[in-house]
Amino acid sequence: MGYEIYGLKENPFPRGGAILRPESSDPRENGSIFSVNARRREIEEFEKKFIGTATTFDDRIRCGFLWAEGDRTTGRGMGKTALAVYMKHLINDGYGKKYFDGSKKFFCSYISFNQQMVAKIGLFFQEALNSFIKDRIFEEVSKITDRDTLVRNGFNNRFAANVANNSVREYLEKEVLGHVLDIRITVKDWRADPILKDLFLNQTTRALKVAGFNGGILLIDDIENLTDRSTPRQIETFIKDFGLSFFRTGNETSNSNFYTIILTTHQQSAQKISQAWTVAGLSASFPLVPKGHASFLTQKPDLEQAMDMILQYIKAYRDPSFSPPSEYYPFTRDALDNLIQECDFHPRRFLSRLNRILVEGVSKGVKEISTEFTRTIPEYEEEKETPGIEEL
């Protein structure tokens, strides 16, 4: 007896804290199950601020935060990553064809740091190049241009050949780093910082422009993992290098205003990054403040929005041959209403809890899950995490 007693192919809800892992093949974990209705306000705000849909693409804000209120625990699992991944797919479907009648070609790349490292600017450029490969941005460039065209536009011969052949990963691993691209913390990597910086800020941006791109949006997730092992001085140096690289230093990227930078993080981390940004002297020209105009909040859903999030998971795993007595089945509507409120409308909490409740429901042969049954399944306490940027 398994989840088929509820007309479900599997347990539809994410395990292990309900934190998204965009590279996972599991739709419960990679963001492919998404409630547009629950995030319509955030989607529209993203489009107006960071794509420029209210006016023109050139008016888009160049840097900002996608943030959530709370600390490292309560600020996580609010849906920031899910929204970021959804926007990436929406934009990259035709590279901006949904906007401006298709007259502007632009892309979005999702950059994340899934391990804690000492903040070094080269590590950022290494992972950004890695993300461009994974998001198939270099593949798109290779379809449009060739080595000779790239060389005429200021490329070095070796990198031009690898871009044209869509073999950038091989080039970086064999000729720049000497190891697989996903390994980052080595002294040799630090020595490669100037090479990685030039490849990203100059060579890659030129290639994208040759391929007809007008710009790119970089969604940078979990940036606090670049600071968790760093001292306040190292954080300040990293943020300064980061900001100057994109907005001040006279490279191909900064000269052409090519990228929009969006940092997804929680409130306390965003405040520390904002402080370092100000110390670096960047705030006057490019304000970066959690509650400022250049940023927007991922809010807790209301009851109906939270319900729609839940229903998207149930629909994704519903056996099409099964006719449920209601769209909420195997839950009663009251059970879901009460559980959402008991979890304070926090998506990570109610999705994790639903996973566990279904496991218990199947094991105990419960035919329909009521409020009374949900209250017999305790909510697990979250483990305390490694100190983050806000605690340094």
N, C-alpha and C positions, 0 to 999 in steps of 0.2 A: 504494500500500500504506500504510494508516494503522492506527489502533488497532483496527480491526475484526479484524485478524489475532489479536488477543487476546480477541475477543468484547466489546470495550469501545466505547462510542459516542464517547468522547473520553478524553484523559488525565484520570483521576479525581482526581489529586492537585493541591493548590494550588500556584500559581507564586509567585515573588517573595518567598521567605522564609516562606511559610505563616502570615502574620499576618492575622487576620480583619479584614474590613471589613464590618460589619453592614449598611451601606446598599447594598452591591453586589447586583446581580441574579444573580450567579454563585453557585450553591450550594456550590462549593468554597471560597468566600471569605466567605460571609455567616453561617456558623454553622448552616445548616439540616441539614448532615450532622453528626451528633453521636452519640457512643457513650454511651448511658445507663449501660450496664454498667460502663464504665471510670470513670464519675464518680458511681456510686451513693452512695459514702460522702460526697462533697462535697454532693450534692443533699440528702441527709438532714440533714447538719449545717446547711446553709443554712436548711432548713425549720424545724428546731428553734430556731435562734438568731434568725433574722430574720423568721420568720412566727409562731413561737410554738406550733408543732404539739404540743409536749410538754405544754403547759398551755392557755393561751388567747392570742388575738391581742394582747391588752393587755400580755402579758408579753414581747413580742418585744424584743430588744435594739435600742436606738435608733441606734447607730452602730458601725461596725466596719470591718475590712479583709478583703478577699478578696485574698490576696497569694501570691506565689511566691518561693521562696528564690533568691538570686542577685542579680547586678547588672543593669544596664540591658540587657545582651545576654542573659545566661543566664537571667534572670528573665522574659524575654519568650518568647511562644510556648509556654507551659506549659499553656494552655487556660483561663486566667482569663476572657477575653472570651467564649469559646465557652460556658462555664458560665453566665456572666451573661446572654447572649442566650437560652440555653435556658430559664433560670428566668423571664425576662421573658415569653416566649411561654406557658410553663406557667401562670403566674399570671394573665395577661391573657385566657386562654381562659375566658370566663365571669366574669372579674374575681374570682377567688378561690373559685369554686364547688367546686373540688377539696378545699378545706379547711373545717373546722368545719361540715360538713354544709351549706355554702353560706350560713350565717347572717351572715358578714362579707363585705362588699364592699370589695375593695381592688385596687390596681393596681401595676404595676411599670413604670418608665420607664428606658430606657438613655440616659445622658448621656455624651458623649465630646467630646474636644477634639483635632481632627486637625491642628492647626497650633500652633506655639509662639507664646505671647503673654505680655505682661507681666501678672502676676497682679492682676486687679481684680475685686471682688466682683460688679459689674454684668455683667461678661462671663459669669460663671457663671449668673446669673439669666436672661440673654438666651438662653444655650444650653439651659438647663432648659426655658424656655417653648417653644423650638424643638423640643425632644425630645417635649414633651407633644403638640405638633401632629403630629409624625411618627408617634408611637406611638398616635395617634387617641384620646387621652384627652379632649381638648376635644370631639371628635366625639361621644363617649359622653355627655358633659354636655349637649350641644345636643339630644340625643334626649329628654332627661328633663325639662328645665326651660325656662323662657321668660324674656324680659327683665323683665317685671314682678315675677316671683318673685325674680329676682336682685337687683333694685333694693331690694326689701323686705328683703333680707338684707345690705344695706350696700354694694352695688355702685354705681360711678358709671355714669351712663346709657349713655355711649358704649361702654365695655368690656362692659357687660351685654348690649347689643344685638349686639355682635360674638361674644360667647360663645354666645348663644342661636342665632345664625345660622351658627355654626361658621366664622366668618371672622376668627379671632384673628390669623392671619398678616397679613392685609391691614391690620388695625388697628395692629399693631406696626410694620409696614414703612412705612405712610403717615403715621401720627399720632405715633409715638414715635421711631423711628430715622431715618426719611427715606431708607432704602435697604433692600435685601433683607436678610432676617434672618440669612443665613449669613455676612455680612461683619461683622467684630467690632472690628477695631482702628482706631478713629477717636476723636478728641477729643470729637466730638459724642456718641458712645456713652457716654463717661465722664460727660458731663453728664446723660445719661439714667439713670444708676445709681439714683437715688432712686425714679424712676418704675418701673423694672424690678423693683426690690426690693419695692415695694408691690404691684405687679401679681402677683408670684409668692407672696410670703409672706402676703398678706392676701386680695386679690381672688380669685386662683385657688383658694386653699384653701377659701374660703367657697363657691365654685361647686362644688367637688368634694364638699363636705359636703352641699350642697343636692341634689346628684345621688345621694346615698345612700352615698358612699364613707366607709368608716371609717378609711382611711389609705392611704398610698402608700409604696412602696419605691423609692428612687432609687439606681440602680447607676451610679456615677460612674467612668468609665474614663479612663485617660490623663490623670489630673489633673496629672501632672508637666509636661504641655504648658502648663499655666497658670503654671508656675514657671521654665521653662527660660531665659527672658530676664529673670528677676527677681533682685534682690539678696536676701541673707538677710533683711534688714529688710522688704522688700516681701513675701516669703514669709510671714514672721511676721505681718504686718498682714493679709494675705489670710486666713490660717488663723484668725486671731482673729475677723475679720468674718464668716467662714463659720460658725464654731462658734456665735458669739453670735446670729447671725441665726436659726439653727434651734433653739437650745436655751435662750436666755436673755433675749431682748430684748422680750418681751411682745407679740408679734404674733399673728395668728390661728394661724399654724403652730406656734409654740412653746407657746402657751397650750393647744392641743388635742393636743399630742404626736402630730402628724399623720404625720410622715415618719420612715422609717428610712433612714439614710444609710449606704451601703456603698461604700467606696473600693477599686477594684481597682488594684493596683500591685505592684511588685516589692519585695523586702525592704529594700534600702538607701533607696529613696525613702520607703517606709512609716516607716522609723526617723526620717527628717528631719521628716516631717509630724507624727509623734508628739511630737517634741521641741518643735515650734512650738505644738502643741496644749497641751502642758504649760505653756509660757510664757504662753499665753493664759488660763490658770487654769481650763481646762475638764476636766482629767483626773480630778479628784476625783469629779465627778458623772457624767461620761461618759467612762470610760477608752477610750483609743484607742492600743493597743499591738499591734505586729505579732504577737507570740506570746501575747497576752492572751486571756481568755475571750471577748471581744467580736469576735474575729477568727478566721479559719480559713485554712488553708494549702491551696493547690492543689498536690498532690503529683505527682511524676513517676509515671506509670503503671508497673505491673509488666509482665512479658512478655505475659501473656494480655490485660491491659487495652490495652496498646499494639497488640496484634494485632487486637483488636476495633475499635479506632479505624481501623486500615488497612482492615479488611474492610468497614466502613460506607461508605468512599469507593468501594471496588471495586464493592460491591452497587449503589450509587447510579448508577453508570455502566455497569453490565453490560447488554449487549444481551439482552433477555428471550428472544430466539429462539436464543441461543447456549447450549449445554450444556458448561460447563467441566469439565475432568478433575478439578478440585478447587476448593474455595472460594477458595484462594490464587492460583489461576492469573491472570495469566501467571507468577507467582513460584512457586518451590518454598517449602515451609514453612521449610526450613533457611535459604534466602536471606533471608527476612523475619526469622527469629529472630536471625541474625547481624547483620543491618543494624540492627535495633533496639538490640542491645547495643553495637554499634560507635558508635552515636549517643547512647550513655549514656541511653537511654530518654527522650530529650527530644523531645516531639511536633513542635516546629517543625523540628528537624533531620531526623528520619526522614521526615516528610512531604515536605519540600523535596527531600530526596535521592531519594525514590521518583519524584517528578515527572521529575527529570533522567534517572534510570535508564530510565524508560519511553521517554522521547524517544530515547535512544541505542539502546534495544532495537529500536524500530521502524525507526530509520534503518539499523541493521545487520542487520535481518531475523532477529533472534534469536527462535527459536520458544518457548523457555521460559527464564526468567531465573533463573540459578543464583547461588549464593554467589560463585563464581569470576567471573562476569560483573559482579556488583555492585561487586566490589573493583577493577574496571578503571575505574570512574567516580568520580573524586575528589569529595570534599565541598568545596564552595566556601567560602572564608573570608568571614565576615560583615564588611560595611563598618563602620568605627568611626562611632558615632553622635555627634550633638551632645551636649556635656556636659549632664547632667541635674541634678536637684535634689540628688542625693547627692554631686555633685562641686563644688557651690558653697561 
